[in-house]
């Protein structure tokens, strides 16, 4: 475990194996048309693979950002691509996949499209990319930057499960139930959420999983006219990228996965990893303030225990519950730059005012000042439960997981253990698999970037992703630093490893370390 470290100087620290850097050919080229089918890829009709997109000025992403959203400006174009609702029936009904792009800005040779996914699941690429584009300025000079709303998200047939009043009530309940009555309330709320999804979005609910989204990405590749897919995925986007590589290894161009989801972790393992990651980040935060990890954790647990008994008042008239406080503490752990916000919020809460922690929780839950929630968390749950087969009961949580998770993280473990029973247990659609398939024999080298202080996707996940992609495919890069994601920190060493890969096809030596 490491605290915050300075950025490296002249370049990446190389391992001692003296390996030579490989090169990945440019993915630009003639339009692909319909690819040769593999046992894993259905043959799509020409009216889908050959469709021409009607690019127009983008409207404000109101569905995702709410009434205060603004259109991204003249540099951005939006379009809708038709994709099969059910890929086992490629000639059947279709749904629309919302896309956004900005043309390459440089005067040199264009390398094609760079498709980005910023995570979730449930995150809107159409809403996120314009605000994030500055971090990719160098890549934008030679690539069209492209993103999309995955199926079930935003303008791509968004999954909707509850209204704002129901969401407000749901976020206010006790997510670490201690009594039989609290357990019943918690499980009833979970079942009602799933029933609401089925009622409002039952038509798309079986088809929003990661495998279908990966197939959508290959259709995007074809419609954009790229011979291979160039892709930059963050957080959940790393799982999506890994699944794509497994399904379409022959179409892998230049792919980078940053803040990596552990592909070997099942539903329980993923939550346990997050408990470990958030606890690690919390301890690193407290060390940065001159407080020991043990003392800092005890301080947070005392506050949470107090809130479990007596929620705090806030400036807006709402209450800060224990569950909302946990969310508010987790939010600033995603970025070291936000740690001062946590310092102020904890100090204020300990003095009896929950306003700052509630504000952080609202930001994480995508609640605006008018009480409107985005449907991102609806899609997040729908995709997760479509992917994962496991359905954990409350009895299993108590008997097998609660004590273990609490040992891993006294602060966040109970919350994440109970989340196992509340997340998918009453879900109306069966899950696809125990863990995602990401092995990609024959694929071009894929960069896998993991941060040692990542709170949401612990570093160990990057190691396992690199291994599971396969020998000669997964190229591991280590970022010794804090935060969820390495490239967007602006670390020069990481940029020196990633940018030449995308721009020149130069593959860094696996084991490269940046600090």
C-alpha positions as CSV (number, residue, x, y, z in Angstrom):
1,X,0.0,0.0,0.0
2,X,1.4,3.4,-0.9
3,X,0.5,7.0,-0.2
4,X,0.6,9.9,-2.6
5,X,3.9,9.8,-4.6
6,X,5.4,12.4,-6.9
7,X,5.2,12.0,-10.7
8,X,8.2,10.5,-12.4
9,X,10.7,12.7,-14.2
10,X,12.0,11.9,-17.6
11,X,9.9,8.9,-18.4
12,X,8.5,5.5,-17.4
13,X,10.6,3.4,-15.1
14,X,11.4,0.3,-17.1
15,X,11.6,-3.3,-15.8
16,X,14.9,-5.1,-16.1
17,X,13.8,-7.7,-18.7
18,X,15.3,-5.7,-21.6
19,X,12.2,-6.5,-23.7
20,X,11.9,-4.7,-27.0
21,X,8.8,-2.5,-27.6
22,X,6.4,-3.9,-30.2
23,X,4.3,-1.9,-32.6
24,X,0.6,-2.0,-33.4
25,X,-0.4,-1.1,-36.9
26,X,-2.7,1.9,-37.6
27,X,-6.3,1.0,-37.4
28,X,-7.3,3.4,-40.0
29,X,-8.0,2.0,-43.5
30,X,-10.8,1.1,-45.8
31,X,-14.3,0.6,-44.4
32,X,-14.6,-2.8,-43.0
33,X,-18.0,-3.7,-44.4
34,X,-19.4,-7.0,-42.9
35,X,-16.7,-8.9,-41.1
36,X,-16.1,-12.6,-41.5
37,X,-18.3,-14.3,-38.9
38,X,-16.7,-16.2,-36.1
39,X,-18.4,-18.7,-33.8
40,X,-18.8,-15.8,-31.3
41,X,-20.1,-13.1,-33.7
42,X,-23.5,-13.2,-35.4
43,X,-23.8,-12.2,-39.0
44,X,-25.5,-8.8,-39.2
45,X,-27.7,-7.6,-42.1
46,X,-26.2,-5.1,-44.5
47,X,-28.8,-2.5,-43.6
48,X,-27.1,-2.4,-40.2
49,X,-23.5,-2.7,-41.1
50,X,-23.8,-0.4,-44.0
51,X,-26.0,2.3,-42.4
52,X,-25.0,5.9,-42.9
53,X,-25.3,8.0,-39.8
54,X,-27.1,11.4,-39.9
55,X,-24.7,13.6,-37.9
56,X,-26.2,16.8,-36.5
57,X,-25.5,19.4,-33.9
58,X,-25.9,17.9,-30.4
59,X,-28.8,18.8,-28.1
60,X,-28.4,19.2,-24.4
61,X,-28.2,15.9,-22.6
62,X,-31.2,16.6,-20.4
63,X,-32.1,13.0,-19.7
64,X,-28.7,12.5,-18.0
65,X,-27.8,16.0,-16.7
66,X,-31.3,17.4,-16.0
67,X,-32.9,20.7,-16.9
68,X,-29.7,22.6,-16.3
69,X,-27.8,20.7,-19.0
70,X,-26.3,22.7,-21.9
71,X,-25.5,21.7,-25.5
72,X,-21.8,20.9,-26.0
73,X,-21.1,23.3,-28.8
74,X,-20.3,23.4,-32.5
75,X,-17.3,21.1,-32.2
76,X,-19.6,18.2,-31.5
77,X,-21.9,16.1,-33.6
78,X,-24.5,13.6,-32.5
79,X,-26.2,10.7,-34.3
80,X,-28.2,7.5,-33.6
81,X,-27.1,4.1,-34.8
82,X,-29.5,1.2,-35.2
83,X,-28.5,-2.0,-33.5
84,X,-30.3,-5.3,-33.0
85,X,-32.3,-5.4,-29.8
86,X,-31.4,-9.1,-29.5
87,X,-28.2,-10.2,-31.2
88,X,-29.5,-13.8,-31.5
89,X,-32.1,-12.4,-33.9
90,X,-30.0,-9.9,-35.9
91,X,-32.7,-9.4,-38.5
92,X,-35.3,-8.6,-35.8
93,X,-36.3,-5.5,-33.9
94,X,-33.7,-2.7,-33.4
95,X,-33.0,-0.1,-30.9
96,X,-31.1,3.2,-31.2
97,X,-27.6,3.8,-29.9
98,X,-26.8,7.4,-29.3
99,X,-23.3,8.6,-30.5
100,X,-21.3,11.7,-30.2
101,X,-18.1,12.7,-32.0
102,X,-15.6,15.5,-32.6
103,X,-13.5,15.4,-35.7
104,X,-9.7,15.1,-35.4
105,X,-8.2,18.6,-34.8
106,X,-4.8,18.3,-36.4
107,X,-3.6,18.8,-39.9
108,X,-1.6,15.5,-40.1
109,X,-2.8,12.1,-41.0
110,X,-6.0,11.0,-39.3
111,X,-5.7,7.6,-37.6
112,X,-9.4,6.9,-37.4
113,X,-11.8,7.0,-34.5
114,X,-11.0,6.6,-30.9
115,X,-14.0,5.3,-29.0
116,X,-14.1,6.1,-25.3
117,X,-16.2,4.7,-22.4
118,X,-15.9,6.4,-19.0
119,X,-17.4,3.7,-16.9
120,X,-20.5,2.9,-14.9
121,X,-22.1,0.8,-15.9
122,X,-24.8,3.4,-16.6
123,X,-22.5,6.2,-17.6
124,X,-23.5,8.3,-20.6
125,X,-20.6,8.8,-23.0
126,X,-22.7,11.4,-24.9
127,X,-22.9,13.6,-21.8
128,X,-19.4,12.9,-20.5
129,X,-17.1,13.2,-23.5
130,X,-17.3,17.0,-24.2
131,X,-16.4,17.8,-20.6
132,X,-13.6,15.2,-20.6
133,X,-12.1,15.9,-24.0
134,X,-9.4,18.3,-22.8
135,X,-7.6,15.4,-21.2
136,X,-7.3,13.8,-24.6
137,X,-6.1,16.8,-26.6
138,X,-2.9,15.1,-27.9
139,X,-4.9,12.1,-29.1
140,X,-7.7,14.3,-30.5
141,X,-5.2,15.8,-32.9
142,X,-5.2,12.6,-35.0
143,X,-8.3,10.8,-33.9
144,X,-12.0,11.6,-34.1
145,X,-13.1,11.4,-30.5
146,X,-16.2,9.2,-30.3
147,X,-18.4,8.0,-27.4
148,X,-21.9,6.6,-27.0
149,X,-24.6,5.9,-24.5
150,X,-24.5,2.1,-24.0
151,X,-27.9,0.3,-24.4
152,X,-30.1,1.1,-21.4
153,X,-28.4,4.4,-20.8
154,X,-29.4,8.0,-21.6
155,X,-30.6,8.3,-25.2
156,X,-30.1,4.6,-25.9
157,X,-33.4,3.3,-24.6
158,X,-32.6,4.3,-21.0
159,X,-33.7,1.8,-18.3
160,X,-36.2,3.6,-16.0
161,X,-37.2,1.9,-12.7
162,X,-38.6,4.6,-10.4
163,X,-39.6,8.2,-10.2
164,X,-37.9,10.9,-8.2
165,X,-40.1,10.6,-5.2
166,X,-39.4,6.8,-5.1
167,X,-35.7,7.4,-5.5
168,X,-35.7,9.9,-2.6
169,X,-37.4,7.4,-0.4
170,X,-35.1,4.6,-1.5
171,X,-31.9,6.5,-0.8
172,X,-33.1,7.4,2.7
173,X,-33.6,3.9,4.0
174,X,-31.1,2.0,6.1
175,X,-28.7,0.1,3.9
176,X,-27.1,-1.7,6.8
177,X,-30.2,-3.2,8.5
178,X,-29.9,-4.3,12.1
179,X,-33.5,-5.5,12.9
180,X,-36.0,-7.8,11.2
181,X,-38.1,-4.8,10.4
182,X,-35.2,-2.9,8.8
183,X,-34.2,-6.0,6.8
184,X,-37.8,-6.3,5.5
185,X,-37.9,-2.7,4.5
186,X,-34.5,-3.0,2.7
187,X,-35.5,-6.2,0.8
188,X,-39.0,-4.8,-0.1
189,X,-37.4,-1.7,-1.5
190,X,-35.0,-3.9,-3.6
191,X,-37.9,-6.0,-5.0
192,X,-39.9,-2.9,-5.7
193,X,-37.0,-1.4,-7.7
194,X,-36.7,-4.5,-9.8
195,X,-40.5,-4.7,-10.4
196,X,-40.4,-1.0,-11.5
197,X,-37.7,-1.8,-14.0
198,X,-39.7,-4.6,-15.4
199,X,-42.8,-2.5,-15.6
200,X,-41.2,0.5,-17.2
201,X,-38.4,-1.0,-19.2
202,X,-39.2,-4.7,-19.5
203,X,-38.7,-4.8,-23.3
204,X,-35.0,-3.9,-23.1
205,X,-34.1,-5.3,-19.7
206,X,-32.9,-8.7,-20.9
207,X,-30.7,-7.1,-23.6
208,X,-28.6,-4.5,-21.7
209,X,-25.7,-6.7,-20.6
210,X,-22.0,-6.1,-21.4
211,X,-21.9,-8.7,-24.2
212,X,-24.5,-6.9,-26.2
213,X,-22.8,-3.6,-25.5
214,X,-19.5,-5.0,-26.8
215,X,-21.3,-6.2,-30.0
216,X,-22.7,-2.7,-30.3
217,X,-19.1,-1.4,-30.2
218,X,-18.1,-3.6,-33.1
219,X,-21.1,-2.4,-35.1
220,X,-20.0,1.2,-34.2
221,X,-16.5,0.3,-35.6
222,X,-18.0,-0.9,-38.9
223,X,-20.4,2.1,-39.3
224,X,-17.6,4.5,-38.6
225,X,-15.6,2.8,-41.3
226,X,-12.6,1.6,-39.2
227,X,-10.9,-1.6,-40.0
228,X,-10.1,-2.1,-36.3
229,X,-11.4,-0.7,-33.1
230,X,-9.3,1.9,-31.3
231,X,-10.7,2.2,-27.7
232,X,-9.9,3.8,-24.4
233,X,-12.0,2.4,-21.5
234,X,-12.1,3.5,-17.9
235,X,-13.4,1.6,-14.9
236,X,-16.4,-0.5,-16.1
237,X,-15.2,0.5,-19.6
238,X,-12.2,-1.8,-19.0
239,X,-14.6,-4.8,-18.6
240,X,-16.4,-3.7,-21.7
241,X,-13.1,-3.5,-23.6
242,X,-12.0,-6.9,-22.3
243,X,-15.2,-8.5,-23.4
244,X,-14.9,-6.9,-26.8
245,X,-11.4,-8.2,-27.2
246,X,-12.6,-11.7,-26.3
247,X,-15.4,-11.6,-28.8
248,X,-13.5,-9.8,-31.6
249,X,-9.8,-10.4,-31.2
250,X,-9.2,-9.9,-34.9
251,X,-10.7,-6.5,-34.8
252,X,-8.6,-5.2,-31.9
253,X,-6.6,-2.1,-32.9
254,X,-5.1,0.1,-30.2
255,X,-6.9,-0.6,-26.9
256,X,-6.1,0.9,-23.4
257,X,-7.9,-0.1,-20.2
258,X,-7.4,2.2,-17.2
259,X,-8.8,1.7,-13.7
260,X,-9.3,-1.9,-14.3
261,X,-12.2,-4.1,-13.1
262,X,-11.0,-7.5,-12.0
263,X,-12.3,-10.1,-14.5
264,X,-11.7,-13.0,-12.2
265,X,-14.0,-11.6,-9.5
266,X,-17.5,-12.9,-9.3
267,X,-20.4,-10.8,-8.0
268,X,-19.4,-11.2,-4.4
269,X,-15.7,-10.8,-5.2
270,X,-16.3,-7.6,-7.0
271,X,-18.0,-6.1,-4.0
272,X,-15.3,-7.4,-1.7
273,X,-12.7,-5.8,-3.9
274,X,-14.5,-2.5,-3.6
275,X,-14.6,-2.8,0.2
276,X,-10.8,-3.4,0.1
277,X,-10.2,-0.5,-2.3
278,X,-12.3,2.1,-0.5
279,X,-10.8,1.1,2.8
280,X,-7.3,1.4,1.4
281,X,-8.1,4.8,0.0
282,X,-9.6,6.0,3.3
283,X,-6.5,4.9,5.1
284,X,-4.2,6.7,2.6
285,X,-6.4,9.8,3.0
286,X,-6.0,9.8,6.8
287,X,-2.3,9.2,6.6
288,X,-2.0,12.3,4.3
289,X,-3.6,14.3,7.2
290,X,-1.1,13.0,9.8
291,X,-3.6,10.6,11.3
292,X,-3.0,6.8,11.5
293,X,-5.1,4.5,9.4
294,X,-6.5,2.9,12.6
295,X,-7.4,6.1,14.3
296,X,-9.0,7.5,11.1
297,X,-11.1,4.4,10.6
298,X,-12.3,4.4,14.2
299,X,-13.3,8.1,13.7
300,X,-15.4,7.3,10.6
301,X,-17.0,4.2,12.2
302,X,-18.0,6.3,15.3
303,X,-19.6,8.8,13.1
304,X,-21.5,6.2,11.1
305,X,-22.7,4.4,14.2
306,X,-24.0,7.7,15.5
307,X,-25.8,8.4,12.3
308,X,-27.4,4.9,12.4
309,X,-29.1,5.9,15.6
310,X,-29.7,9.6,14.9
311,X,-29.5,11.1,11.4
312,X,-28.1,14.6,11.2
313,X,-30.0,17.8,10.1
314,X,-28.8,19.6,7.0
315,X,-29.2,23.1,5.7
316,X,-31.8,22.1,3.1
317,X,-34.2,20.4,5.6
318,X,-33.3,16.9,4.6
319,X,-31.5,14.5,7.0
320,X,-28.1,12.9,6.6
321,X,-28.6,9.2,7.2
322,X,-25.8,6.6,7.8
323,X,-26.2,5.3,4.2
324,X,-26.1,8.7,2.7
325,X,-23.0,9.6,4.8
326,X,-21.2,6.4,3.5
327,X,-21.9,7.6,0.0
328,X,-20.7,11.1,0.8
329,X,-17.4,9.7,2.2
330,X,-16.9,7.5,-0.8
331,X,-17.4,10.3,-3.4
332,X,-14.2,12.3,-2.6
333,X,-12.0,9.1,-2.3
334,X,-12.2,8.8,-6.1
335,X,-9.7,11.6,-6.5
336,X,-6.9,12.9,-4.3
337,X,-7.7,16.4,-5.4
338,X,-11.1,16.0,-3.6
339,X,-9.6,14.9,-0.3
340,X,-9.9,18.4,1.2
341,X,-13.7,18.2,0.6
342,X,-13.8,15.1,2.8
343,X,-11.8,16.9,5.5
344,X,-14.3,19.7,5.7
345,X,-17.4,17.4,5.4
346,X,-16.2,15.1,8.2
347,X,-15.4,18.0,10.5
348,X,-18.8,19.6,9.9
349,X,-20.7,16.3,10.5
350,X,-18.8,15.7,13.7
351,X,-20.1,19.1,14.8
352,X,-23.7,18.1,14.1
353,X,-24.2,19.4,10.6
354,X,-24.6,16.9,7.7
355,X,-24.9,19.5,4.9
356,X,-21.6,18.9,3.2
357,X,-21.7,15.1,3.4
358,X,-25.2,15.2,2.0
359,X,-24.1,17.4,-0.9
360,X,-21.3,14.9,-1.7
361,X,-23.8,12.1,-1.6
362,X,-26.2,13.9,-3.9
363,X,-23.4,14.4,-6.4
364,X,-22.6,10.7,-6.3
365,X,-26.2,9.8,-6.7
366,X,-26.8,12.3,-9.5
367,X,-29.4,14.3,-7.7
368,X,-29.8,17.9,-8.7
369,X,-30.9,20.8,-6.4
370,X,-34.5,20.4,-7.6
371,X,-34.7,16.8,-6.3
372,X,-34.4,15.2,-9.8
373,X,-32.3,12.1,-10.1
374,X,-30.7,10.8,-13.4
375,X,-31.5,7.2,-14.3
376,X,-27.8,6.3,-14.4
377,X,-28.1,4.2,-11.3
378,X,-31.1,2.4,-12.8
379,X,-28.9,1.4,-15.8
380,X,-26.0,0.5,-13.5
381,X,-28.1,-2.0,-11.7
382,X,-29.7,-3.3,-14.8
383,X,-26.4,-4.0,-16.6
384,X,-24.8,-5.5,-13.5
385,X,-27.7,-7.9,-12.9
386,X,-27.9,-8.8,-16.5
387,X,-24.2,-9.8,-16.4
388,X,-23.9,-11.5,-13.0
389,X,-25.5,-14.9,-12.3
390,X,-25.1,-14.7,-8.5
391,X,-28.2,-14.0,-6.5
392,X,-27.3,-13.6,-2.9
393,X,-29.9,-13.8,-0.1
394,X,-30.0,-11.9,3.2
395,X,-29.4,-15.2,5.1
396,X,-26.2,-15.7,3.0
397,X,-25.1,-12.2,3.8
398,X,-25.4,-12.8,7.5
399,X,-23.9,-16.3,7.5
400,X,-21.1,-15.9,5.0
401,X,-20.2,-12.4,4.1
402,X,-21.0,-9.7,6.7
403,X,-18.2,-10.6,9.1
404,X,-15.7,-11.0,6.3
405,X,-16.5,-7.7,4.6
406,X,-16.4,-5.9,8.0
407,X,-13.0,-7.3,8.6
408,X,-11.8,-6.1,5.2
409,X,-13.3,-2.7,5.8
410,X,-14.8,-1.6,9.1
411,X,-16.0,1.6,7.5
412,X,-17.6,0.3,4.2
413,X,-17.8,-3.5,4.6
414,X,-21.2,-3.8,6.2
415,X,-22.7,-1.5,3.6
416,X,-21.2,-3.4,0.7
417,X,-22.0,-6.8,2.2
418,X,-25.7,-5.9,2.6
419,X,-25.6,-4.5,-0.9
420,X,-25.2,-8.1,-2.2
421,X,-28.7,-9.0,-1.0
422,X,-30.2,-5.7,-2.2
423,X,-28.7,-5.4,-5.6
424,X,-29.8,-8.4,-7.7
425,X,-31.5,-10.9,-5.4
426,X,-35.0,-9.9,-6.6
427,X,-34.0,-9.1,-10.2
428,X,-36.6,-10.1,-12.8
429,X,-34.0,-11.1,-15.4
430,X,-31.4,-13.9,-15.1
431,X,-27.7,-13.1,-15.2
432,X,-25.4,-14.3,-17.9
433,X,-22.2,-15.6,-16.2
434,X,-20.2,-15.9,-13.0
435,X,-17.4,-13.8,-14.4
436,X,-16.8,-12.0,-17.8
437,X,-14.7,-13.8,-20.5
438,X,-11.8,-11.6,-21.5
439,X,-9.2,-14.0,-22.9
440,X,-8.3,-12.7,-26.4
441,X,-5.8,-15.0,-28.1
442,X,-4.5,-13.5,-31.3
443,X,-5.4,-9.9,-30.4
444,X,-3.0,-7.1,-30.8
445,X,-1.3,-5.9,-27.5
446,X,-3.7,-4.1,-25.1
447,X,-2.4,-1.7,-22.5
448,X,-3.7,-2.4,-18.9
449,X,-3.1,0.5,-16.5
450,X,-3.7,0.0,-12.8
451,X,-3.2,2.5,-9.9
452,X,-1.9,1.2,-6.6
453,X,-4.2,3.6,-4.7
454,X,-7.4,3.2,-6.8
455,X,-10.4,3.1,-4.5
456,X,-13.0,1.6,-6.8
457,X,-11.1,-0.8,-8.9
458,X,-8.1,-2.0,-6.8
459,X,-4.7,-2.5,-8.4
460,X,-4.9,-6.3,-8.2
461,X,-7.6,-6.2,-10.9
462,X,-5.2,-4.8,-13.5
463,X,-2.8,-7.6,-12.8
464,X,-5.5,-10.2,-13.3
465,X,-6.8,-8.5,-16.5
466,X,-3.4,-8.5,-18.0
467,X,-3.0,-12.2,-17.2
468,X,-6.5,-13.2,-18.5
469,X,-6.2,-11.3,-21.8
470,X,-3.4,-13.7,-22.5
471,X,0.3,-14.0,-23.1
472,X,1.5,-11.3,-25.5
473,X,-1.8,-9.5,-25.3
474,X,-2.1,-7.9,-21.9
475,X,0.6,-5.2,-21.3
476,X,0.6,-4.1,-17.7
477,X,1.5,-0.5,-16.6
478,X,1.5,0.4,-13.0
479,X,0.7,3.9,-11.6
480,X,2.0,4.4,-8.1
481,X,-0.5,7.0,-7.0
482,X,-4.0,7.7,-5.7
483,X,-7.3,8.1,-7.5
484,X,-9.6,6.2,-9.8
485,X,-7.8,6.3,-13.2
486,X,-4.3,7.2,-14.1
487,X,-4.3,8.8,-17.5
488,X,-6.6,11.6,-16.6
489,X,-4.5,12.7,-13.6
490,X,-2.1,14.3,-16.1
491,X,0.8,12.2,-15.0
492,X,3.5,12.7,-17.6
493,X,5.0,9.3,-17.2
494,X,1.6,7.6,-17.9
495,X,1.1,9.9,-20.9
496,X,4.6,8.9,-22.2
497,X,3.5,5.3,-22.1
498,X,0.0,5.7,-23.5
499,X,0.2,8.5,-26.1
500,X,2.9,6.9,-28.3
501,X,1.0,3.7,-28.2
502,X,-2.1,5.4,-29.7
503,X,-0.3,7.7,-32.0
504,X,2.6,5.6,-33.2
505,X,1.7,2.0,-32.3
506,X,4.6,1.8,-29.9
507,X,3.9,-0.7,-27.2
508,X,5.7,-0.1,-23.9
509,X,7.4,-3.0,-22.1
510,X,5.0,-4.9,-19.9
511,X,5.8,-4.0,-16.3
512,X,6.5,-0.3,-16.9
513,X,6.0,1.6,-13.6
514,X,5.1,5.2,-13.1
515,X,5.2,7.0,-9.8
